[in-house]
């Protein structure tokens, strides 16, 4: 259990800091979501919530740099999606 816990914590830290490309982060995110149900003692929900908030902040930075309206629209929708997921995990954590 301790070995897996360390792996999970490292991957959640990497997700939050934005390590790797988007596809790799999504793969890690998917695995973390499956592990969250299986190992509630790892507090993966908190890590995923923090990751979604960090990802929204990164996208907000991209939004500020964007010049085209269509690009801003896509980024805005993605930001909303990450914030919705963060709120969902925040509700899960609060319910426990």
C-alpha positions, 0 to 999 in steps of 0.5 A: 500500500505504501509503495502505491501511495507514493506513486499516486502522490508523485503523479498527482504532484506532477499533474498539478505542476503541469509536467508532461504533455496534455495527452500524458496528463489525461492518461494519468488523470484517468488512472487517478479517477479509477484509483480514487474509488478503489483507494479512498484512503489515498485522498486522490479526490483532493489531488484531482481537485487541485489538478483541475484548478491548476489546469484552469489557471494555466488555461487562463494564462493562455486565454490572456495571451490569445488574440483570436476570438475563436481561440478565446472561446475554446479556452473559456469553455475548457476553463469552465470544464476544469472548474466544473470538475474541480467543483465536483471533486470539492463536493465529494471531499466535503461530503465525506 
